[in-house]
Amino acid sequence: MFTTESVQKLWNKWEIRVLVLISLALQLSLFHFGRQRRYNVKAWIHIFLWLCYLVADSVATVALGVISSKQGNSGNDSEVHNELMAFWAPFMLLHLGGQDTITAYSIQDNELWLRHLLGLIVQSSVALYIFIISLKVSSKDHWLSLLTIPMLVAGFIKYAERIFVMRLANDTKEGGSFHSAKMYANPTFDGFDVYNRFVINFRKFRPLFRNQKMVHYKGEVRTIKAFDFQKAFKLIEIFLGLAYDDFYTKAPLFSKAWGCIFRGITFSSTVLVFVFFVINERHKHLQTDLIITYILLGGALVIEIYAVILLIASDMAHRWLYRNVKFLRPKMSSDQFFAQKWSNTMGQFNMLSFGSKNPGIVLQGTPKIFADLRVWFFIHILPKLKTELEMLFYKTNKEISDELKRLVWDTILEKADLGGPGFSEDYNQYLTLDKSVNVDIDESIIIWHLATEICFYTDNDINAGSDDKRPVIKEISHYMMYILALCPFMFSVGSAKVTFQKSCSYIQADLLSWVVLGSPMPNVMETLKMRLSDRTTYPEIEPDNGELVKERLWGFNFLPCAYAVAQKLGEKEEQKWEILIKFWVENLAHVATLCQGNNHAQQLRNGGEFLSHVWLLIEHMDLKEKFRVPLPVPQQGEQTLP
């Protein structure tokens, strides 16, 4: 039976050993999952990585402090033990330097570079103190202490590298002491690097296109217009991959010769120490401590080797080899890049499914008891959570289809050839006959999302043709609702979150009085259509003249507005789906240009957003002003379509 005293003794004996092993495990996790998050949207990966990032520095710092406190203790074997533990101190400094695949979890973390600079000074001093003390108390054989020196150098360099790239990513001043990162693309590189002398300042990604200008050349725009949609989006994928590296990894270091030199020092130091430790190890230490030392050395060596492999296989190295090693050119193409650049998925969110607490489709073969349990969980348990957490259970991911990319690219090319704004049609005419009402973008997205769902239910028995665009329409509709629900900051509209929450409360209140929550979506849609077609459901709408009064529209109950839009679209049966696809693609581009650069950069850490790819593509084509034009509003006296 364990007593408090025995537990205390056990912890005192094992605390440093446990801490250094946990620190190494955290660093290995950061290294592996830090790379995966750039192209993986699974929530558990991001949560696990976030926890590791928060804990890793604290564990390494505590371990360094415990090692320091144990130096100089008296005892029969404390001298031997302290000598080996002192050798562990540089590894904690190495861990504080972070991993090449993740230097910051979010954009805001780069702003803490001064805090890390202070940490470098303090923790390096502690490690140096441990080293000096170990020299004084160790035996005459100082070979282990001598091996500590190159590891101290490697740890200091690693920590300094992290601070440097964080400072570099946070630098937003024009002409600052840190030179901007520029990519000079080669127009002969398989048709992708077409921007000869084209400059993209990736380290200033946050204020990009906000307080500085992007360089464009007419010839380059003509060249990219000749691309098909696959090459155009591949180009954007590469650019955003480089942007991710500049903000969240140590990749910027290797664009400089001295960065490669320092990496050579840390790599050779680690290899040198590993080899000499294996050769000179005297077996006078505890077997457990020797195993832990080998694990620390092996872990550091594996990370260094893998980091070099990733560097060699990176886009930057690929481009350098293509330009400088001519015999490789015929064997290399842009399709052979080592790493995925992003997830190629888009979030999906159905507002009616969320409002009716419908858990969605249950896979065939699921036992009825588990299906019923799932429905019960969605109806009774989830609503007790915070709205943001509840919405995560309704969010799904869908791979982006080539058809969607083609539609977006064709729309951008079409707008590039037109002299007018990016919005060629007044969509507000479908919303209300009250010409004084101006509908914001977030309200418009909700109304048209609901209208699109109603149109899908109304036409669900229509046979799909080979050119059917309805699946793409639904993809964009659900994606825009996902952005509004879970990424409202990307709308750059302060009321977006409030608008969504209030409209959800109205919809849920109505559905609660009409249907049993958790009912299948066909039942929900049938009841919804029946209720909305009944003039007594919303007497405030004044059905005699068909007008939606302003007060009701601004009451955040968008169901009657959406039904009115669906009815008006139904009157143009042959054009309905063309109008919907045009609306959603144009608004996708519109919202992409509204979103600020720092918000696009923030989403790169979550697997990337399709919205960011559309945004940067529009910027390349120099069309942002066209798509930033507000949706036109009918003026007094103008005729509106029935």
C-alpha positions, 0 to 999 in steps of 0.5 A: 500500500502506497503512503504519501511518503513513499509516493513522494520518494518515488516521484523524487526519484523518477520526476526528471526521468519522466519529464525528459521522456514526456518532453521528447514525446511532445516534440515528436508529436509536434514534429509529426502532426505539425506537418499533417495539419497543413493538409488534414482537417480532422478535429482530433489532430488539431486539438491534440496538436494544440495541447502538445503546443501548449504543454511542450515548452512548460514541460521542457522548462520545468525539466530544466529547472529540476535538473538545475535543482539536483546539481551539487546534491551529496550522496554516494552515487549523486555525482554519477547521476548528476553528471548524466542528468546535466547532459540532459539539460541541452536536450531541453534547450533543444526542445524549447527551440521547437520543430521545423514543422511548427514554430507557431500554432497560430498567427498570434503566437508569432507576436510573442517572439519577445517573450521567447527571446527572454526565454532564450536568455533565461533558459540558456543561462540555466543550461550553462549554469548546469554545465558549469556545476557539473564540471565542478562536481564531476570526476576527473574524466570530463568526456561527458561534460565535453560532449555537452558543449556541442549539444549546448551550441545546437540547443542555443541555435535551435532556440534562436532559429525559432525566435528569428522566424517568429520575428520574421513572420511578425514583421509587417513594416515596409523596409524593416531590418528583416528583408522580405521573402520574395519568390522569383518564379521561372516561366519555364517550370512546367507551365506553373511558375509563370510570373517572371519577376513576379513578387509575392511577399509571403512574410507580409501575408497578413497585411498583404493587399491591405497596406501594400501593393502586389506587382502585376504585369499584363503579360503575366495575366495573359499567361495565367488566363491561358491555363486550365483550371487545374494548373491555375489552382495548382499554382495557387496551392504552391503559393499558399503552401509557401505562405504556410511555411513562412508563417508556421515553420522554419522554412524561411531560414533555408532561403539564406546561406547562413540558415543552411550553415547553422542547420549543418552545425546542429545536424553535425553536432547531434551526429558527433555527440551520438557517435562519441557517446556510443564509443565512450560510454563506460556503463558506470551509470544506471541502466535506466538512465543510459536507456533514457540518454540513448532515447534522447540522442536517438530522438534528436537524431531522427528529428534532424535526419527527417527534417533534412529529408523534408527540406530536400523534398520541399518546393523550394529545393525542388525549384532550386534543383530544377533551375540549377541541375539541368539534367533533372529537368526532363525527369521532374514535373510539378506533379512530383512535389513531395508534400500535400499543400492542403486538404482539398476539402471544404466544410459543409453545414446545413442550417435546417439540419442544425435548426431541426436537430437532425443528425443527418444520414445514418449509415446503412446497417447501423442497429436501430438502437444505436441510430436512436441513441444518436438521435437522442444525443443530438436532441437532448445532449448537444443543445446543452453545450455552447453553440460553437461546440454544438455546431461542430457535430453538424459540420461535415467535410467534402472533397472539392470537385473538379466541376466546382473549380472549373466553375470558379475559374470560368467565372473569374475569366469571364469577369476578367473580360468584362468591364463591369462589376463582378456582380452582373445581376441584382439579386436583391430583387428576389428578396423583397419588394420593399426597395428601401431594405438593404440586405447585408451579405451575411443575411443574404447568404442565410436567405439564399441558403434556405431558398436553395434547400427549398428549391432542392426539395421542390425539384428532387424528382427531376432527373439529373442530366450530364450537365446538372450543376445542382450538386455543385450548387449545394456544395457552395451553399453548404460551404458558405453556411459553414464559413458563416457558422464556424468562421464568421470572422472571414466575412469581415462583417461584425454582425455575421455571428450575431445574425447567424445565432439569431436566425438559428433561434428563430428557425428552431423556434418555428420548427419546434412548433411544427415538427418533432426535432430530429425528424428526417429531413424530407418530413421537415421540408414537407412541413416547412413548405406547407407552413410557409405556403399558408398565409396565416403562418406569418400574418405580418407578411401582408400576403395581399400585395406580396411584400415582406415588410421591413420590420419582419425582415430585420427580425432575423426570421429569414424563412418567409424571405427564403420561401419568397425567393424560392417562389420567384425562382420557381417562376423562372423554371428554365433559369432557376438553377443558372441563377443559383449557380451564378449567385453562389459562385459570385458570392463565393468570390465576393466573400473571398475578397472581403476577408482580410489577409490575416484571416486567410493566413489564420485558416492555413493552419486548419488545412486551408480554406477553398475561400483562400484559394479563390481569394489569391486567384482573384488577386493574381488576376487583379480583379479584387475591386470588381468582386468587392463592389457591393451587391446593387440595391434597387432604387426608389421608383425602379421596377422589380421583377415579379 
